[in-house]
Amino acid sequence: MADHLTEEEQIESIKRWWKENGTGIVTGVVLALAAYFGWQWWQGKERGEAEAASNMYQSFVEAVSANEGNPDTKQVTTAKSLARELKDDYGNRIYATQASLELAALAAKENDLETAAKELQWALDNTGDEALKLVAKRRLAAVKAARGETKEALKLLEGDVPPAFASLYAETRGDILVQQGDTDAARTAYQEARAQILPEQAANSRLLDLKIESLGEAPAGDSQANETIDETKEDAPVSESDNDSGNAEMENNAQ
């Protein structure tokens, strides 16, 4: 009899515990399941969107690179349409930024600087990738300078940048200062670019030497500047391949 009452008491105890805690347990289980299946759904959605964006970007690349990089009118129209879809549907993805940069390069090649500036500004405003943001900013500075907006261009180049971009930014700043007629400041910028060049950017050293030399000798009192020029001459022997690489970078700066 005692055993029977004990069992009944245990059952009643369980009932009371479930009444007090059951709702919370069920809610917790439901939330856990919702979180799990929600995460699975989100991952699937992300994979699907990434694949769709990648395929669209691949089609875009095929259009802009057709005819060895000289797409005809139809291919350019296709590329622009695909880029618009990428920006509308996947604007937060790297593919959209890359497409915008490519369109800017195409526009600059056709001397359509207004379109180039718009595409580069879009890339700068929408990308979350810091490296692409720096690429877009430097190219936008070059385009603005080509449009005569040199003050705005120089403002874009202000501030510290990572070592991989330091030389390129200083060189672009020098190009703009030359355009403004500030020879001394341009020489200093080119010397900074030469000093900050990385081993993997060595092909551009000869171009920088030529830009420095084209500005003539530094003022007699500026012994440090003259020493820097002499050092760059010793450090960078002339070679045909260096000159070709330099010309290619100069073209990239224009974009």
C-alpha positions as CSV (number, residue, x, y, z in Angstrom):
1,M,0.0,0.0,0.0
2,A,2.9,2.3,0.9
3,D,4.5,1.6,-2.4
4,H,1.3,2.3,-4.3
5,L,0.9,5.7,-2.6
6,T,4.6,6.5,-3.3
7,E,4.0,5.9,-7.0
8,E,0.9,8.1,-7.0
9,E,2.8,10.8,-5.2
10,Q,5.6,10.5,-7.8
11,I,3.1,10.8,-10.6
12,E,1.5,13.9,-9.0
13,S,4.9,15.4,-8.5
14,I,5.7,14.9,-12.2
15,K,2.4,16.4,-13.2
16,R,3.0,19.4,-11.0
17,W,6.6,19.8,-12.4
18,W,5.3,19.5,-16.0
19,K,2.6,22.0,-15.3
20,E,5.1,24.5,-14.0
21,N,7.9,23.9,-16.6
22,G,6.3,22.1,-19.6
23,T,5.4,25.3,-21.5
24,G,9.0,26.6,-21.2
25,I,10.5,23.3,-22.3
26,V,8.2,23.1,-25.4
27,T,8.9,26.7,-26.2
28,G,12.7,26.0,-25.9
29,V,12.5,23.0,-28.2
30,V,10.4,24.8,-30.8
31,L,12.9,27.7,-30.8
32,A,15.8,25.4,-31.0
33,L,14.3,23.6,-34.0
34,A,13.3,26.9,-35.6
35,A,16.9,28.2,-35.2
36,Y,18.3,25.0,-36.6
37,F,16.0,24.8,-39.7
38,G,16.3,28.6,-40.1
39,W,20.1,28.3,-40.2
40,Q,19.9,25.4,-42.7
41,W,17.5,27.5,-44.9
42,W,19.8,30.6,-44.7
43,Q,22.9,28.5,-45.7
44,G,21.0,27.0,-48.6
45,K,19.8,30.5,-49.7
46,E,23.3,31.9,-49.4
47,R,24.8,29.0,-51.5
48,G,22.1,29.5,-54.1
49,E,22.6,33.2,-54.3
50,A,26.3,32.9,-54.4
51,E,26.1,30.4,-57.3
52,A,23.6,32.5,-59.2
53,A,25.8,35.7,-58.8
54,S,28.9,33.8,-59.8
55,N,27.2,32.4,-63.0
56,M,25.9,35.9,-63.8
57,Y,29.3,37.4,-63.3
58,Q,30.9,34.7,-65.5
59,S,28.5,35.7,-68.3
60,F,29.4,39.3,-67.7
61,V,33.1,38.6,-68.0
62,E,32.6,36.6,-71.2
63,A,30.8,39.6,-72.7
64,V,33.3,42.3,-71.8
65,S,36.3,40.2,-72.7
66,A,34.9,39.2,-76.1
67,N,36.9,39.9,-79.2
68,E,40.1,40.0,-77.1
69,G,38.8,42.7,-74.9
70,N,37.1,44.7,-77.6
71,P,33.4,43.8,-77.3
72,D,31.0,44.9,-80.0
73,T,27.9,47.0,-79.3
74,K,25.7,44.0,-78.7
75,Q,28.2,42.5,-76.2
76,V,28.6,45.8,-74.4
77,T,24.8,46.0,-74.1
78,T,24.7,42.5,-72.7
79,A,27.5,43.3,-70.2
80,K,25.7,46.4,-69.0
81,S,22.4,44.5,-68.6
82,L,24.2,41.8,-66.6
83,A,26.0,44.3,-64.5
84,R,22.7,46.1,-63.7
85,E,21.2,42.8,-62.6
86,L,24.2,42.0,-60.4
87,K,23.9,45.4,-58.7
88,D,20.2,45.2,-58.3
89,D,19.9,41.7,-57.1
90,Y,23.4,41.0,-55.5
91,G,24.6,44.5,-54.8
92,N,26.3,43.4,-51.5
93,R,28.4,40.8,-53.2
94,I,31.9,41.1,-54.6
95,Y,30.7,40.2,-58.1
96,A,28.6,43.3,-58.4
97,T,31.6,45.5,-57.3
98,Q,33.9,43.8,-59.8
99,A,31.4,44.3,-62.6
100,S,31.1,48.0,-61.7
101,L,34.9,48.3,-61.9
102,E,35.0,46.6,-65.2
103,L,32.3,48.9,-66.6
104,A,34.2,51.9,-65.4
105,A,37.3,50.7,-67.2
106,L,35.3,50.2,-70.4
107,A,33.8,53.7,-70.1
108,A,37.2,55.3,-69.5
109,K,38.6,53.5,-72.6
110,E,35.8,55.2,-74.6
111,N,36.6,58.5,-72.8
112,D,33.2,58.4,-71.2
113,L,34.5,59.8,-67.9
114,E,31.1,60.7,-66.5
115,T,30.0,57.1,-66.7
116,A,33.3,55.8,-65.4
117,A,33.0,58.1,-62.4
118,K,29.5,57.0,-61.7
119,E,30.5,53.3,-61.8
120,L,33.5,53.8,-59.5
121,Q,31.4,55.9,-57.1
122,W,28.8,53.1,-56.9
123,A,31.6,50.5,-56.2
124,L,33.0,52.7,-53.5
125,D,29.7,53.3,-51.9
126,N,28.4,49.7,-52.0
127,T,31.3,47.3,-51.5
128,G,32.2,45.8,-48.2
129,D,35.6,44.6,-49.4
130,E,38.3,47.0,-48.2
131,A,40.7,46.1,-51.0
132,L,38.2,46.8,-53.7
133,K,37.2,50.0,-51.9
134,L,40.8,51.2,-52.1
135,V,41.0,50.2,-55.8
136,A,37.8,52.1,-56.6
137,K,38.9,55.2,-54.7
138,R,42.2,55.4,-56.5
139,R,40.7,54.9,-59.9
140,L,37.9,57.5,-59.1
141,A,40.6,60.0,-58.1
142,A,42.3,59.4,-61.5
143,V,39.0,59.9,-63.4
144,K,38.1,63.0,-61.4
145,A,41.5,64.4,-62.2
146,A,41.0,63.7,-65.9
147,R,37.8,65.6,-65.6
148,G,39.6,68.6,-64.1
149,E,38.3,68.0,-60.6
150,T,41.8,67.9,-59.1
151,K,41.0,69.1,-55.6
152,E,38.3,66.4,-55.2
153,A,40.7,63.9,-56.6
154,L,43.5,64.7,-54.1
155,K,41.0,64.6,-51.3
156,L,40.1,61.0,-52.2
157,L,43.8,60.0,-51.8
158,E,44.2,61.5,-48.3
159,G,44.8,59.3,-45.3
160,D,46.9,56.2,-44.6
161,V,46.5,53.2,-46.7
162,P,47.8,49.6,-46.4
163,P,51.4,49.0,-47.7
164,A,50.1,47.2,-50.8
165,F,48.4,50.5,-51.9
166,A,50.8,53.1,-50.5
167,S,53.0,53.4,-53.6
168,L,50.1,53.4,-56.0
169,Y,48.3,56.1,-54.1
170,A,51.4,58.3,-53.9
171,E,52.1,57.9,-57.6
172,T,48.5,58.9,-58.4
173,R,48.8,61.9,-56.1
174,G,52.0,62.8,-58.0
175,D,50.2,62.6,-61.4
176,I,47.5,64.9,-60.2
177,L,50.0,67.4,-58.7
178,V,51.8,67.5,-62.1
179,Q,48.4,68.3,-63.7
180,Q,48.1,71.2,-61.2
181,G,51.5,72.4,-62.1
182,D,53.0,71.8,-58.6
183,T,56.3,70.3,-59.7
184,D,58.0,70.2,-56.3
185,A,55.0,68.5,-54.6
186,A,54.7,66.1,-57.4
187,R,58.4,65.1,-57.2
188,T,58.0,64.5,-53.5
189,A,55.0,62.3,-54.1
190,Y,56.8,60.3,-56.7
191,Q,59.8,59.8,-54.4
192,E,57.4,58.6,-51.7
193,A,55.9,56.2,-54.2
194,R,59.4,55.0,-55.1
195,A,60.3,54.5,-51.4
196,Q,57.2,52.5,-50.6
197,I,57.2,50.2,-53.6
198,L,56.9,46.5,-52.7
199,P,59.0,43.7,-54.2
200,E,56.0,42.5,-56.2
201,Q,55.5,46.0,-57.6
202,A,59.1,46.4,-58.7
203,A,58.2,46.4,-62.4
204,N,56.7,49.9,-61.8
205,S,60.0,51.3,-60.4
206,R,61.3,52.3,-63.8
207,L,58.2,54.3,-64.7
208,L,58.5,56.2,-61.4
209,D,62.1,56.9,-62.2
210,L,61.1,58.4,-65.5
211,K,58.4,60.5,-63.9
212,I,60.8,61.9,-61.4
213,E,63.4,62.6,-64.1
214,S,60.8,64.3,-66.3
215,L,60.3,66.9,-63.6
216,G,64.0,68.0,-63.8
217,E,66.5,68.4,-61.0
218,A,65.2,69.2,-57.5
219,P,66.1,72.7,-56.2
220,A,69.7,73.1,-55.2
221,G,68.9,73.4,-51.5
222,D,66.9,70.1,-51.5
223,S,69.9,67.7,-51.1
224,Q,67.7,64.9,-49.7
225,A,65.5,65.0,-52.8
226,N,68.6,64.8,-55.1
227,E,70.0,61.9,-53.0
228,T,66.6,60.0,-53.4
229,I,66.7,60.4,-57.2
230,D,70.3,59.1,-57.3
231,E,69.3,56.1,-55.2
232,T,66.4,55.2,-57.4
233,K,68.6,55.3,-60.4
234,E,71.0,52.9,-58.7
235,D,68.3,50.6,-57.5
236,A,66.3,50.2,-60.7
237,P,68.3,49.3,-63.9
238,V,66.6,50.0,-67.1
239,S,65.0,47.1,-68.9
240,E,62.5,46.8,-71.7
241,S,60.2,44.6,-69.6
242,D,60.1,47.1,-66.8
243,N,59.2,49.9,-69.2
244,D,56.4,47.8,-70.7
245,S,55.0,47.0,-67.2
246,G,55.2,50.6,-66.3
247,N,53.2,51.7,-69.3
248,A,50.6,49.1,-68.4
249,E,50.3,50.5,-64.9
250,M,50.0,54.1,-66.3
251,E,47.0,52.9,-68.3
252,N,45.5,51.4,-65.2
253,N,45.9,54.7,-63.4
254,A,43.9,56.4,-66.1
255,Q,41.1,54.0,-65.5
